[in-house]
């Protein structure tokens, strides 16, 4: 059921109550996605789960796709924040690699239900495909910038293209996230992080500070 053409376009809430209502719709939408999949993800069901009227849904979102985009971006922002490396590791490149890999795996685990649904639908839905690429681009950009700084400091292979390297190594970490949390007997997270980090460091030719 689509949004009426006579309704005004949604705007960002400016009051605390409005922000709480929008947050409640986001939380309800995410929970329905994670527990019921696409079948339970309709404006009517999201509004009911959030405890608001059906019309209120369209005060904050234009459509089901609009809410989905907001949910995925919220999940992506949470993942990115959870996987940030603590400042105290800044002086040791290898420790930063370990911390980054560990943070990503844990962040992916917390967001895995939403991400798996988005990945399943990305092959046939342009909106989902673009959302998935947006999430990946956050990490590609961060990885490329990190490698570029190491190259400038003379601590990594100068011949590597930062962006391409970040894409390749990021794909390794992302695939491992799929694998270790889908096995009947999951691999030990510490062992996985240790092995991935050694591979990452070797791939970029990481050298110790002089």
HELIX and SHEET records of a PDB file:
HELIX    1   1 UNK A   16  UNK A   36  1                                  21    
HELIX    2   2 UNK A   37  UNK A   40  5                                   4    
HELIX    3   3 UNK A   43  UNK A   50  1                                   8    
HELIX    4   4 UNK A   54  UNK A   60  1                                   7    
HELIX    5   5 UNK A   64  UNK A   82  1                                  19    
HELIX    6   6 UNK A   87  UNK A   89  5                                   3    
HELIX    7   7 UNK A   93  UNK A  122  1                                  30    
HELIX    8   8 UNK A  126  UNK A  152  1                                  27    
HELIX    9   9 UNK A  162  UNK A  180  1                                  19    
HELIX   10  10 UNK A  189  UNK A  203  1                                  15    
END                                                                             
